[in-house]
């Protein structure tokens, strides 16, 4: 009787450990259960905030690297005027049906650093009321605000890498960014911050450092989870507000479509 009891207890205890490990290894571990349920059903979630009362992000996955994104907008900058988040759950088979095993974090890391491949990516311009190229030119440069073009640095791990780039934006002209990266075995993230001011006509719309774009990709087994974020601070002028809102959401969509197209 005692042997049977201990045998049953062993299997029950072992099953609990197995179930715990199985749960911890799935992508549900990266978001709260309600959010994950919605994401599994919809495959896409988005939140936008104009003049938010807090910098807390609602749908950012909580992973080992997410803190680099959550803390990217510093308290010293004050509150952003605008924040937009997008979260996608993508099947590796949908990204590359012929070879889903090729959809790896190393491949994503390479894509995140392939700045020149962003040249010509399309977005819908509300101002022009048509689909057009978001970036007329896009390439890495040798230093902050430099005019010296250099090749994309896509080799090896992205962990700790700092890069600089220029993107000739359809709406805002030549924009310079500092790019910082982190990578581990399961995920990779990238943070872009402007290093020059942005003008609309003669008026300075966004000061240097007040436009930030973040990307986070996490390997979830058969799927990958992709999180995109844009935050910006600009004067409270109605002309700016409408244009920025339309422009930033369109940019997130364009960056997502560019990412998917690279597979």
ROTORKOL-825068 format. One record per residue: x, y, z of N, C-alpha, C in turn; residue number from 1; chain. Coordinates in steps of 0.001 Angstrom, whole numbers, plus 500000, padded with zeros to 6 digits. Last residue first. Layout:
! ROTORKOL-825068
   n.east   n.north     n.up   ca.east   ca.north    ca.up   c.east   c.north     c.up   seq   mol
        X         Y        Z         X          Y        Z        X         Y        Z   NUM     A
...
This chain:
! ROTORKOL-825068
   n.east   n.north     n.up   ca.east   ca.north    ca.up   c.east   c.north     c.up   seq   mol
   511441    537990   454778    511510     536533   454831   511183    535907   453473   263     A
   510927    540644   454417    512331     540239   454395   512524    538715   454481   262     A
   508258    541209   454795    508726     541017   453420   510157    540491   453343   261     A
   508092    541711   457528    507528     540469   456996   508097    540174   455604   260     A
   509302    544288   457577    509857     543171   458321   509393    541843   457742   259     A
   507505    545824   456033    508896     545662   455612   509517    544439   456282   258     A
   505262    545688   457669    505201     545084   456333   506605    544877   455759   257     A
   506269    547129   459901    505828     545744   460040   505832    545040   458679   256     A
   506683    549623   458734    507821     548892   459294   507474    547421   459459   255     A
   504035    550313   458062    505048     550178   457014   506241    549369   457510   254     A
   502799    550468   460564    502312     549503   459570   503368    549245   458504   253     A
   504279    552581   461652    504301     551266   462286   503844    550188   461307   252     A
   503528    554629   459861    504915     554165   459934   505027    552793   460599   251     A
   500858    555049   460414    501229     554564   459083   502649    554019   459082   250     A
   501147    556107   462965    500471     554825   462808   500820    554216   461452   249     A
   502469    558532   462274    503123     557536   463111   502462    556163   462999   248     A
   500663    559995   460632    501991     559631   460157   502592    558490   460954   247     A
   498394    560482   462157    498284     559706   460932   499639    559157   460501   246     A
   499640    562012   464237    498847     560813   464523   498760    559910   463296   245     A
   500786    564168   462854    501633     563218   463564   500891    561912   463829   244     A
   498517    565526   461855    499520     564988   460932   500388    563919   461602   243     A
   497176    566280   464170    496520     565427   463191   497548    564749   462292   242     A
   499191    567895   465474    498551     566747   466115   497949    565777   465109   241     A
   499948    570058   463878    500894     568979   464154   500175    567707   464594   240     A
   497629    571592   463897    498221     571229   462618   499174    570051   462779   239     A
   497248    572084   466626    496320     571202   465918   496886    570737   464584   238     A
   499885    571783   468847    499318     572612   467788   498477    571692   466907   237     A
   501804    571295   471133    500362     571066   471091   499713    572070   470128   236     A
   504934    570054   469868    504077     571133   470375   502597    570823   470196   235     A
   505865    566634   470777    505815     567757   469843   504859    568824   470381   234     A
   507297    563518   471148    506872     564725   471856   506960    565895   470892   233     A
   506611    560019   470738    507110     561313   470282   506551    562437   471141   232     A
   507067    556590   470027    506744     557625   471008   507359    558940   470538   231     A
   506149    553414   468867    506627     554751   468511   506157    555722   469593   230     A
   506786    549959   468648    506411     551098   469484   506958    552380   468882   229     A
   506019    546529   468194    506493     547791   467633   505960    548945   468472   228     A
   506727    543121   468477    506187     544306   469147   506836    545542   468539   227     A
   506025    539880   467584    506681     541111   467150   505968    542302   467779   226     A
   506657    536521   468109    505896     537663   468581   506681    538930   468237   225     A
   506407    533602   466131    507225     534687   466672   506301    535841   467045   224     A
   505690    530072   466573    505345     531454   466235   506479    532384   466631   223     A
   506637    527731   467522    506099     527707   466157   505740    529105   465660   222     A
   508526    529424   469691    508364     528072   469192   507908    528063   467751   221     A
   508757    532188   469864    507754     531495   470681   507501    530081   470163   220     A
   511092    534690   469985    510837     533361   469435   509906    532610   470378   219     A
   510367    538107   469663    510585     536980   470573   510211    535675   469890   218     A
   511390    541369   468997    510916     540103   468436   511316    538968   469357   217     A
   510779    544780   469003    511132     543633   469828   510552    542382   469183   216     A
   511587    548141   468370    511154     546861   467824   511638    545759   468759   215     A
   510809    551638   468578    511369     550414   469151   510764    549181   468492   214     A
   511561    555020   468134    510899     553847   467567   511588    552606   468115   213     A
   511115    558390   469026    511750     557108   469319   510892    555966   468771   212     A
   511764    561726   469064    511049     560706   468303   511806    559397   468490   211     A
   513395    563448   470446    511986     563355   470849   511120    562525   469910   210     A
   515971    563877   469573    515769     562938   470678   514324    562717   471064   209     A
   515430    567213   468580    516326     566051   468546   516103    565179   469783   208     A
   511930    568107   468457    513324     568345   468817   514136    567058   468700   207     A
   509611    568583   465951    510109     567621   466937   511583    567895   467198   206     A
   509074    570896   464458    507971     570097   464978   508419    569169   466099   205     A
   509948    574072   463709    510494     572861   464303   509370    572091   464990   204     A
   508879    575476   460663    508607     575301   462091   509217    573990   462589   203     A
   508976    575767   457945    509990     576480   458726   509897    576226   460237   202     A
   507876    572498   457297    508099     573836   456746   509193    574518   457550   201     A
   508517    570920   460022    507412     570953   459076   507394    572365   458517   200     A
   511516    569281   461058    510780     570496   460726   509599    570191   459823   199     A
   513251    567766   463646    512378     567550   462490   511539    568808   462285   198     A
   516734    567622   464707    515343     568080   464820   514584    567843   463520   197     A
   518598    564539   465094    518465     565888   464531   517011    566325   464665   196     A
   518491    562034   466018    519620     562838   466493   519655    564209   465833   195     A
   515924    559805   467125    516387     560850   466219   517512    561661   466855   194     A
   516440    556401   467858    516129     557740   468371   516711    558779   467422   193     A
   515478    553038   468107    515897     554113   467207   515513    555445   467852   192     A
   516295    549888   469318    515765     551203   469673   516353    552254   468732   191     A
   515533    546460   469139    516220     547600   468543   515520    548880   468975   190     A
   516031    543080   470256    515317     544354   470270   516186    545447   469670   189     A
   515397    539603   470213    516260     540708   469810   515418    541979   469838   188     A
   515399    536303   471779    514808     537554   471316   515870    538566   470917   187     A
   516665    533975   472616    515226     533925   472347   514665    535197   471720   186     A
   519367    534457   473086    519001     533290   472282   517545    533307   471847   185     A
   519553    538056   472741    519903     536809   473418   519383    535658   472561   184     A
   520428    541460   472151    520035     540156   471629   520433    539054   472592   183     A
   519992    544914   471398    520264     543863   472378   519743    542551   471817   182     A
   521062    548097   470041    520533     546738   469926   520888    545890   471139   181     A
   520365    551349   468763    520999     550505   469788   520282    549164   469851   180     A
   520926    554009   466596    520300     552707   466742   521071    551898   467787   179     A
   520145    557335   465927    521064     556445   466625   520314    555152   466893   178     A
   519299    558941   462828    518965     558147   464008   520208    557507   464617   177     A
   518116    561657   460887    519246     560867   461367   518868    560192   462687   176     A
   516324    562440   457995    516279     562208   459437   517429    561288   459816   175     A
   515353    564533   455461    516450     563720   455963   516427    563662   457493   174     A
   511725    564752   455413    513052     564995   454858   514105    564096   455501   173     A
   509173    564150   456261    509989     565012   457116   511396    565282   456582   172     A
   507836    562507   454388    507138     563635   455022   508076    564647   455663   171     A
   509695    560647   453460    508781     561281   452504   508103    562522   453083   170     A
   513041    560778   454652    511631     560516   454906   510738    561302   453946   169     A
   515840    559298   454395    515222     560444   453731   513722    560211   453689   168     A
   517720    558376   457067    516553     557988   456289   515919    559249   455707   167     A
   520809    557298   458242    520059     558405   457660   518895    557822   456871   166     A
   522208    555961   461331    521689     555888   459966   521031    557195   459555   165     A
   524400    554091   463407    523793     555370   463049   523298    555273   461614   164     A
   524621    551717   466143    524758     552109   464750   524103    553469   464551   163     A
   525887    549540   468533    525383     550895   468296   525644    551234   466836   162     A
   525343    546412   470171    525794     547190   469016   525112    548553   468958   161     A
   524524    544684   472177    525362     545820   472531   525796    546695   471375   160     A
   523927    542046   470017    524030     542440   471421   525031    543577   471613   159     A
   523687    540970   467551    523429     542407   467665   523670    542928   469074   158     A
   526128    538600   466383    525052     538999   467289   524908    540518   467318   157     A
   527113    538563   462867    527200     538222   464278   525986    538644   465075   156     A
   526469    541295   460571    527141     540046   460945   527128    539832   462452   155     A
   525482    543680   459667    524521     542614   459939   525170    541312   460406   154     A
   525746    546817   459156    526492     545872   459994   525539    544765   460426   153     A
   525644    548257   455913    524918     547752   457079   525803    546761   457840   152     A
   528397    550436   454904    527517     549263   454748   526774    548938   456046   151     A
   528094    554086   455028    528827     552840   455267   527874    551662   455086   150     A
   528487    557516   454116    527706     556283   454033   528602    555066   454254   149     A
   528800    560435   455781    529602     559353   455221   528834    558042   455285   148     A
   527572    562394   457110    527147     562228   455720   527918    561109   455030   147     A
   526436    562037   460535    527477     562033   459513   526870    561887   458118   146     A
   524852    561930   462775    524601     563002   461807   525674    563100   460720   145     A
   527220    559903   464338    525992     560680   464526   525939    561858   463557   144     A
   528914    557964   461771    528798     558565   463104   527513    559379   463171   143     A
   528632    556722   459274    529784     556387   460110   529691    556915   461540   142     A
   525374    555363   458456    526427     556366   458352   527469    556103   459440   141     A
   523191    553289   456492    523969     553552   457696   525031    554615   457416   140     A
   520220    554388   454706    521531     553738   454798   522211    554108   456105   139     A
   517763    555198   452451    517990     554674   453802   519331    553961   453807   138     A
   515514    557281   450618    516841     556723   450816   516928    556207   452243   137     A
   512826    557571   450832    513419     557688   449496   514842    557137   449496   136     A
   510565    555891   452740    511942     556391   452737   512484    556388   451314   135     A
   507954    555375   451830    508174     556048   453108   509563    556667   453155   134     A
   506448    555715   448698    507631     555261   449430   507789    556062   450719   133     A
   502818    555497   448871    504078     555960   448307   505243    555445   449142   132     A
   499404    555677   448300    500497     554852   448796   501782    555258   448088   131     A
   497642    558775   448993    498076     557684   448119   499168    556870   448820   130     A
   497236    561346   450048    496107     560460   449764   496484    559375   448763   129     A
   499087    563046   451001    499040     562910   449548   497890    562024   449076   128     A
   498411    562781   453718    498572     564111   453128   498446    564046   451612   127     A
   498495    560080   454151    497196     560767   454239   497266    562151   453602   126     A
   500199    557643   452589    500336     559047   452968   498965    559705   452968   125     A
   500882    554436   453462    499811     555281   452938   499968    556687   453483   124     A
   504066    553115   452351    503085     553443   453384   502017    554320   452761   123     A
   506764    550919   451416    505564     551691   451122   504732    551975   452365   122     A
   510294    551258   451069    509144     550592   451681   507930    551513   451599   121     A
   512530    552593   450006    511416     552294   449118   510247    551572   449748   120     A
   514836    551205   452208    514635     552149   451107   513473    551686   450240   119     A
   515347    549179   453886    514129     549952   454157   513867    550999   453076   118     A
   517776    548092   453413    516635     547398   452809   515323    548138   453049   117     A
   519533    549552   454948    519428     549903   453528   518238    549232   452851   116     A
   519407    548241   457457    518818     549570   457283   518582    549895   455811   115     A
   519384    545628   458837    519468     545839   457384   518805    547156   457012   114     A
   518947    545030   461441    520120     545853   461141   520296    546125   459647   113     A
   516727    543413   461418    516659     544648   462196   517822    545587   461887   112     A
   517793    541213   459978    516796     542096   459362   516752    543441   460089   111     A
   519476    540063   461914    520038     540547   460648   519093    541534   459976   110     A
   517568    539345   463799    518630     540281   464156   519258    540894   462907   109     A
   516173    537400   462352    515495     538645   462740   516521    539721   463078   108     A
   518186    535454   462238    517674     536045   461007   516977    537369   461292   107     A
   518454    534897   464963    519610     535400   464218   519179    536050   462905   106     A
   515948    533855   465495    516310     535142   466087   517532    535729   465378   105     A
   514532    532472   462436    515248     532403   463705   515527    533794   464243   104     A
   513281    530829   460107    512791     532004   460847   513352    531925   462263   103     A
   514013    528431   459091    514918     529553   458811   514499    530833   459534   102     A
   511976    526701   459547    513121     526623   460458   514099    527766   460252   101     A
   510249    527003   457411    509958     527749   458643   511104    527716   459648   100     A
   510457    526886   454350    511502     526593   455330   511264    527382   456617    99     A
   508148    527353   452934    509093     526365   452409   510120    525949   453454    98     A
   506863    529394   454310    506215     528076   454248   507182    526996   453783    97     A
   507557    531814   456165    508358     531066   455199   507844    529630   455156    96     A
   505390    532943   457483    506495     533798   457057   507355    533118   455997    95     A
   503806    530772   458058    503257     531823   457207   504360    532741   456681    94     A
   505493    529368   459741    505105     528757   458478   504521    529794   457519    93     A
   505581    530987   461962    506804     530850   461161   506489    530238   459790    92     A
   502909    533162   462577    503340     531782   462396   504607    531760   461543    91     A
   502935    535880   464791    503085     535403   463420   503540    533956   463408    90     A
   501363    538309   466478    501772     536920   466653   501749    536282   465273    89     A
   502082    541710   467313    501699     540692   466339   502153    539317   466801    88     A
   501254    544874   468436    501753     543566   468834   501181    542513   467887    87     A
   502005    548317   468712    501423     547240   467909   502064    545924   468335    86     A
   501404    551542   470082    501963     550193   470237   501247    549239   469282    85     A
   502157    554952   470287    501409     553915   469572   502151    552596   469717    84     A
   501867    558140   471745    502422     556791   471845   501538    555841   471051    83     A
   502576    561594   472133    501890     560537   471398   502637    559220   471559    82     A
   503952    563209   473769    502670     563706   473271   501851    562577   472668    81     A
   505503    561918   476746    505387     562002   475289   504020    562559   474909    80     A
   506455    563851   479592    505511     562924   478981   505544    563046   477463    79     A
   510041    564241   480093    508650     564565   480338   507743    563568   479640    78     A
   512631    563496   479875    512014     564055   478671   510596    564548   478914    77     A
   513267    562269   482214    513777     563628   482020   513153    564300   480795    76     A
   512384    559698   481921    511557     560612   482703   511976    562058   482497    75     A
   512865    558408   478565    513334     558755   479906   512402    559741   480595    74     A
   512088    555688   476779    511622     557073   476943   511933    557487   478378    73     A
   513137    553221   477495    513793     553996   476438   513368    555460   476485    72     A
   512052    551399   479178    512789     552508   479790   513446    553424   478763    71     A
   510919    549533   477480    510053     550211   478441   510728    551436   479062    70     A
   513193    548567   476146    512184     549340   475421   511328    550152   476383    69     A
   514552    547273   478109    515296     548229   477285   514351    549118   476484    68     A
   512675    545484   479061    512988     546663   479883   513770    547713   479100    67     A
   512623    543322   477310    511599     544365   477166   511898    545614   477983    66     A
   514332    541194   477577    514842     542402   476925   513849    543552   476894    65     A
   512910    539177   478822    514208     539552   479380   514745    540852   478796    64     A
   509490    540409   478714    510537     539443   478421   511842    539921   479040    63     A
   506368    541124   478381    507348     541220   479461   508355    540087   479314    62     A
   505207    542934   475564    505473     541624   476179   506542    541774   477256    61     A
   503053    545721   475833    504431     545279   475649   504614    543899   476282    60     A
   500579    546872   476093    500648     545565   475438   502090    545128   475157    59     A
   500765    549310   477539    499713     548342   477847   499949    546960   477265    58     A
   503250    551131   479254    502816     550550   477990   501875    549378   478264    57     A
   503387    554126   481032    503219     552679   481123   502627    552152   479808    56     A
   503510    556804   481143    504351     556189   480123   504267    554663   480171    55     A
   500390    558587   481470    501457     557751   482003   502288    557198   480849    54     A
   498547    559988   480138    498798     560425   481509   499928    559636   482157    53     A
   499095    560974   476699    498864     559969   477749   499215    560523   479128    52     A
   498445    562399   474212    498627     563060   475508   498363    562071   476658    51     A
   497050    559614   472780    497419     561010   472553   497382    561741   473887    50     A
   497783    556328   472095    497490     557279   473166   497958    558670   472744    49     A
   496822    553125   470919    497364     554456   470651   496913    555412   471742    48     A
   497400    549700   470397    496949     550732   471324   497601    552053   470917    47     A
   496599    546553   468939    497186     547891   468818   496560    548831   469836    46     A
   497250    543190   467927    496659     544137   468871   497340    545483   468692    45     A
   496785    540175   466209    497263     541554   466135   496503    542411   467134    44     A
   495635    537729   466510    496983     537748   465937   497562    539153   465835    43     A
   493209    537139   467703    493255     538218   466727   494551    538252   465921    42     A
   493736    534918   469362    492524     534986   468546   492664    535975   467397    41     A
   496129    535492   470584    495996     534224   469873   494788    534241   468931    40     A
   495459    537941   471769    496474     537905   470725   496380    536616   469914    39     A
   493604    537170   473695    493194     538073   472615   494167    538013   471445    38     A
   495320    535583   475267    494127     535003   474667   493643    535852   473496    37     A
   497168    537503   476132    497610     536402   475277   496424    535753   474564    36     A
   495558    539086   477746    496177     539664   476567   496597    538574   475589    35     A
   494934    537226   479726    493860     537830   478945   494403    538408   477643    34     A
   497508    536552   480782    496657     535530   480168   495555    536127   479286    33     A
   500243    538761   479876    499236     538263   480815   498212    537416   480066    32     A
   503115    537411   478136    502069     538405   478315   501068    537871   479323    31     A
   504919    535334   478137    505420     536666   477842   504379    537764   478036    30     A
   503798    532879   478486    504608     533390   479586   505014    534851   479382    29     A
   502763    532111   476133    501839     532726   477076   502588    533325   478266    28     A
   504720    530741   474749    504706     532188   474602   503712    532865   475539    27     A
   506127    528184   476939    505271     528666   475869   505216    530172   475875    26     A
   507539    527363   479110    508258     527406   477846   507412    527944   476700    25     A
   505835    527262   481252    506852     528313   481255   507528    528442   479915    24     A
   504349    524986   480621    503698     526294   480614   504722    527410   480498    23     A
   506337    523048   480974    505698     523205   479683   505045    524571   479573    22     A
   506921    523314   483676    507951     523608   482699   507359    523835   481320    21     A
   504435    522501   484733    504966     523835   485027   506001    524243   484005    20     A
   504258    519889   483813    503263     520869   483369   503757    522285   483593    19     A
   506432    518740   485175    506408     518752   483718   505452    519824   483202    18     A
   505596    519063   487820    506827     519717   487372   506843    519836   485861    17     A
   503303    517478   487773    503183     518901   488083   504413    519656   487607    16     A
   504399    514962   487261    503520     515578   486271   503350    517058   486493    15     A
   505787    514537   489635    506533     514661   488383   505695    515312   487303    14     A
   503604    514352   491352    504585     515422   491544   505385    515658   490258    13     A
   502402    512053   490263    501656     513312   490369   502610    514484   490473    12     A
   504433    510158   490536    503953     510512   489203   503174    511826   489206    11     A
   504754    510119   493326    505896     510438   492463   505421    510905   491092    10     A
   502263    509311   494198    502735     510650   494552   503868    511085   493645     9     A
   502278    506679   493224    501294     507646   492719   501762    509073   492986     8     A
   504361    505657   494766    504442     505608   493308   503501    506630   492681     7     A
   503430    505988   497338    504617     506749   496940   504779    506766   495422     6     A
   501224    504201   497188    501039     505617   497514   502213    506451   497022     5     A
   502474    501776   496647    501531     502330   495681   501339    503817   495900     4     A
   503963    501423   498966    504660     501551   497692   503763    502183   496649     3     A
   501918    501218   500857    502813     502372   500929   503531    502578   499606     2     A
   500838    498788   500000    500000     500000   500000   500866    501253   500000     1     A
